[in-house]
């Protein structure tokens, strides 16, 4: 899918409990966009592609499962498979598929954090070289305008940073203005019952 200037991906990353879902819910409500939950997508990915790693209550333990089994490289060392690369491909395919139907796709989740923070995700494997794969951020920039929101929650104080990866993104658009008022939105959404 070539880059289409009318398509936008808003990628919301951050630690569990930081407010990613709150922002995504408000974006869905205001802009009628598609929201891709990284947690639900990760559970589906593990169940479909790596059922030997699936747990019935996985949705409750996505962060620890991802950190200890996928990110730490245990699955690669034990099963000799590059799960991070497969996860990034799976995530990209889902977001790209949703872009065929919606002009704005919001993807939120902890499992996207490493795929954005470094342009290559690496796993150290003592028996061989590091595994590297093209990050999700770089791939998404090729098909749509990309906005990355990094939400942090430090002892109850929420902070966010917004990065734009498109020279064609309309900074006068309602979406752009809305995102730059995210802190106010997060406070108001708590009052409206989104958190």
WOPERA-V915381 format. One record per residue. N is the residue number from 1. OMEGA is omega in whole degrees, 0 to 359 (999 if undefined). Layout:
BEGIN
((N | OMEGA) (N | OMEGA))
END
This chain:
BEGIN
((1 | 179) (2 | 180) (3 | 178) (4 | 186) (5 | 179) (6 | 180) (7 | 181) (8 | 172) (9 | 173) (10 | 182) (11 | 183) (12 | 183) (13 | 178) (14 | 181) (15 | 176) (16 | 178) (17 | 184) (18 | 180) (19 | 181) (20 | 181) (21 | 178) (22 | 179) (23 | 181) (24 | 180) (25 | 180) (26 | 176) (27 | 178) (28 | 181) (29 | 185) (30 | 188) (31 | 180) (32 | 180) (33 | 177) (34 | 175) (35 | 176) (36 | 178) (37 | 178) (38 | 179) (39 | 181) (40 | 179) (41 | 179) (42 | 178) (43 | 179) (44 | 179) (45 | 181) (46 | 182) (47 | 182) (48 | 189) (49 | 183) (50 | 185) (51 | 178) (52 | 177) (53 | 184) (54 | 175) (55 | 182) (56 | 181) (57 | 185) (58 | 181) (59 | 180) (60 | 186) (61 | 184) (62 | 182) (63 | 179) (64 | 179) (65 | 180) (66 | 182) (67 | 187) (68 | 185) (69 | 184) (70 | 185) (71 | 181) (72 | 175) (73 | 181) (74 | 182) (75 | 179) (76 | 181) (77 | 183) (78 | 188) (79 | 179) (80 | 177) (81 | 182) (82 | 184) (83 | 180) (84 | 179) (85 | 178) (86 | 178) (87 | 179) (88 | 177) (89 | 181) (90 | 179) (91 | 180) (92 | 181) (93 | 179) (94 | 180) (95 | 178) (96 | 178) (97 | 179) (98 | 178) (99 | 176) (100 | 184) (101 | 185) (102 | 177) (103 | 179) (104 | 175) (105 | 177) (106 | 177) (107 | 182) (108 | 175) (109 | 178) (110 | 184) (111 | 175) (112 | 188) (113 | 182) (114 | 180) (115 | 181) (116 | 187) (117 | 177) (118 | 183) (119 | 172) (120 | 174) (121 | 183) (122 | 173) (123 | 177) (124 | 178) (125 | 184) (126 | 183) (127 | 181) (128 | 183) (129 | 175) (130 | 175) (131 | 177) (132 | 179) (133 | 181) (134 | 185) (135 | 181) (136 | 181) (137 | 182) (138 | 180) (139 | 180) (140 | 178) (141 | 181) (142 | 185) (143 | 184) (144 | 167) (145 | 184) (146 | 174) (147 | 178) (148 | 176) (149 | 178) (150 | 183) (151 | 176) (152 | 178) (153 | 183) (154 | 181) (155 | 177) (156 | 178) (157 | 181) (158 | 175) (159 | 177) (160 | 173) (161 | 181) (162 | 176) (163 | 180) (164 | 180) (165 | 177) (166 | 177) (167 | 183) (168 | 182) (169 | 183) (170 | 181) (171 | 175) (172 | 183) (173 | 178) (174 | 179) (175 | 180) (176 | 180) (177 | 180) (178 | 181) (179 | 180) (180 | 173) (181 | 186) (182 | 182) (183 | 177) (184 | 179) (185 | 182) (186 | 178) (187 | 181) (188 | 182) (189 | 176) (190 | 179) (191 | 182) (192 | 176) (193 | 179) (194 | 179) (195 | 999))
END
